[in-house]
Amino acid sequence: MIRQSAAMRDTRAPAVTRMELHDCVGDAFLVVDVGKADLLNAALRCDARPAVFAAINRLPERLFTSTDDVWACLVG
């Protein structure tokens, strides 16, 4: 039997970066402040990774003013 290290068994996707988040949802902020549904729709349009959708779903239900605002909620 071959034993795998913990690193080999870890199949999680890489974490979402600030740049990836901006690339996926930045266009949602072209018009007005946006909520989670708007961010999810923007992520759908850019064919975002599942990790981006998971990050958006962790956000509180409120309006966001920028990707910096979104990022602050994710890391803060």
Stockholm file with secondary structure:
# STOCKHOLM 1.0

chainA/1-76         MIRQSAAMRDTRAPAVTRMELHDCVGDAFLVVDVGKADLLNAALRCDARPAVFAAINRLPERLFTSTDDVWACLVG
#=GR chainA/1-76 SS CCCCCHHHHCCCCCCCCHHHHHHHHGGGGGTSCBCHHHHHHHHHHTTCCHHHHHHHHTSCSSCBSSHHHHHHHHHC
#=GC SS_cons        CCCCCHHHHCCCCCCCCHHHHHHHHGGGGGTSCBCHHHHHHHHHHTTCCHHHHHHHHTSCSSCBSSHHHHHHHHHC
//
